[in-house]
Amino acid sequence: MAKLAPQLVIALDFQTGREALDLAARVQGLAPWVKVGLELFVAEGPGIVRELKALGFQVFVDLKFLDIPNTVRGAVRSAVKSGADMLNIHALGGTDMACVAVAARDEAVSELGLSTKPLLLAVTVLTSMQNPDNPILNGREAAGVVLELAQASQAAGLDGVVCSAQEAARIKQACGPQFLCLTPGIRIPDSDASPVIQVDDQRRVMTPEAAVAAGSDFLVVGRPVTRATDPAAAARDILHRMGRHMAQAQPVRN
């Protein structure tokens, strides 16, 4: 399978469907993907996924399932039936939960007669976590924990992981170029002349250019677009930054 160019995912982290659909309409035709997370999904239910797909978007349903395997099985099946083109579980749920999630995705695809399987990813370590004192890290650096979780997720049959772009290159080296890395925590520097990134609740962040260079397959961007005065212009800027690096990375042909 040929490796696809990195793709932009706009995070629709809104409280209402009206807000989400309004923003989606403003970036329609620019970003191929949108993300529906916990806040929007709980407020609007699976209907919002179908409405966004009707606008032509592919939809990442970002609910980070973590529960006993049987409960995750049902949740994954429901997410696929809602129309999700990509969904995720927590890698911390372990191998049994991950394997059941893969089987549940495949069962739902077969039942629905889908020609394409929704991508199933595992969340490794949230990009807000970097302090080794965090119980999940247990005194270790985040990068090492992320790599171990990525390798376990690959062994369980998942398509890729959600990680910081800071860990993407290491994961690609260990798991191969086809193993997908979806990276939130994408931030735009204050200026190209002074590339200082403003950090909020995200900690392990990267610019779009650096994320593409590191091997990110999907760049999830929320506030830099959704809080912009002109969301379409902000999305175009990010796509330009992504494309600029990809053009520079192309081999020279004689």
N, C-alpha and C positions, 0 to 999 in steps of 0.2 A: 504494500500500500504506500503510495507516494505521500510524502509529508506535505501537509497543507501549510500555506502561509499563516502567520499568526493572525488571530481574529480578535476584534474588539467586542466586549460584552458590556453593555450599559446597565448598571445596577439601579433598578427602579425601587429604591428604598423609601417608599412613601406610605402614608397612613391610609390613603384611599385609592380606589381604582381610578377615579376621575383624574387625580393628580398624575398617576402613573401613565394613563392613556394619553394625557395631554403632552407629557414629556416624550413618550414614545412617538407620537405624531410628529414632533419637532425634529427627531433624529431618524425618521423613517427614510430608508434608502441609503443611509450612511453606515450605521452599525448593523451587522447582520444578526446580532444576538442581543437579547435583554435578559436580565436576571430578576426573578421573583423570589424574594427572601421571606423570612419568617413574618416580618411586620405586615407586608402586603398580602401574603397568602392567608394569614390568620384573619385579616380584615375582610378579604374578598372571596376566599375560597378558590377552588380549581377553575371557576368560570373565568377568572382573569387570565389564566394561561390560554384558554381558547380565544379570548378577545385579542390578545397580543399576537397569537398565531394568525388570526384573521387579517391582521395588519401586515403580515408577511415576515414577521420575526421568527427566528428560532429561539426557544425559551429554555433557559437554565433554571430549573426549580431547585433553589438552594435552601433545603430544609435540614440538612446535616443529621440524618437519622442515626440515632444511637439508642438501642434498646435490646431486649432479648431477641434472638434470631427470628422467632415466629412473628413478633410484632413488626420487625423491620421488613420481613417478607411481605406482609400485608401492605405496609406503607409504600414500599417500592412498587408493588403491583398497581396501587392506586395512583401513584405519581405518573407511571407510564400511561395509564389509562386516561389521565387528565390531559395528556398531550405533550408532556415534557420531552424535550429533545436532549436534555442532559439533566442529571440529578446526582445527588451525593449522599454518602454515609460518612460516619466518623471512623477513621482507621483505628481509633482506640477501642472500638467494639470487638476487635479480635478477628482471627481467621474464620471461625465458624460463622459469625455474623456476616462477614464479607462474602463468604462463599454462598450463603443463603440469599444474600442480596443479588448476586450475579444470577443465580438460578431463577429468582423471582422476576428479574428484569426479562430474562429469556422466555419464561413462561408467559408473561403478559404480551410480549412481542408476538409469540406464536398464536396466542388466543385472538389477538387483534388483527393478525395477518399483515403486520407491518413489514415493509421492505427494508427498513433501516432500523437498527437497534439504537435506542437512546444511549448516549454515553453515560457511563457510570464511574464516578470518581470517588476517591476517599479523601476526606479532610485530614491533614497530618497535624500540624501545630498551628493554631490560629496566628495570624500576623500581628496580633496585639500582644503576643507572648514572647518575651525575650529574656526575662529575668530567670537565671538558673534556680532561684529559690522557689519558683512555681512548682507545686507538687507534681504536675505532669512532666516537667523537665527533670525533677529530682536531682538537681545539682549539675546537670549536663547542659552543654550548649544546644540550642535549638536545632542547629544544622545536623548534628549527629542523630538526634531523635527523629527528625523529619526523614532522613535517608533510610533509617531502619523501617519506619512505617511505610515508606514508598515501596521498598523491596517486598515487604510482606503483602502489600496491596497488589502488587504485580503478580506475586505467587498465587494469590487468591483469584486472579482472573479479571481484576478491574482494568479499566481503560487508562487510568491515570490518577493523578492526585491534585488536590488543592494545596498549594504551598506558597511561600514567599518567592518572588523572583530571585532572591538572594540564594536560594537553594536549587534553582532549576538546573543550572549547569551540572552540578554534582549528581543530581537525579538522572539526567540524560546520560551522563557518562556511565552510571551504574546500571541503569535499566534499559538503555537504548533509546534511539531517537523517536521511535513510534509510541513510546509510553508518554502520555500527555501530561503537561503541566499547566494548570489553570492558576493564574496568579493575581490575587487581589493586592491591595496596598500599592496601587500605581498612583504616583503623584507627579505633578508638573513643577519644575523648579520656578523660583520667583522670576528668574530671567535666564536667558541662555548665557549671558555674560557672567552672571553670578548664580551658579546652579545650586542654590540652597533650597532644600525641600522642606516645606512646612509639615510637621508631623502632628497628628491629633491622636485618636485612639489607636491608629495603626502605628506599629513600631518598625517592623522589618519591611521597609518600603523601597521602591525603585522608580526611576523615570521610565516612560515607555521605551525609549531607545535602549536603555540598559537591560530592560526586561526581555526585549526581543533578542538582544545580543546574547543573553544568558540562556535562551532556548525556550522561553515561554510560548505556549501554543495559543492560549486564550488570556487576554489582559482584561481584567474586570475593573471598570472605572465607574465610580459613583459620583461623589461630590464635585470633582473637577468639571464634570459635565452638568449634573443636575442642579448645581447651585450657580452655574454660570449665567451671566446676563443673556448670552446667546448660546444656548446648548448646542445648536447645530454647528456653530463656528468652533466651539470647544471640541466637539467630536472630530471635526475636520482637522484641527490642529494635532490631536492625538494620532489620528490616522496618518497624517503627514509625517509625524515623528517616527511612527512605526515603519512606514514605507521608506523613509530616508535611510534608516539603518539597513533595511533589507536590500536596498539598491546598492549601498556601499559594500554589502557582503557578497554580492553576486560575483562569480569569477569572470575575469576578463577573457574574452574570446578573440582570437586572432583571425 
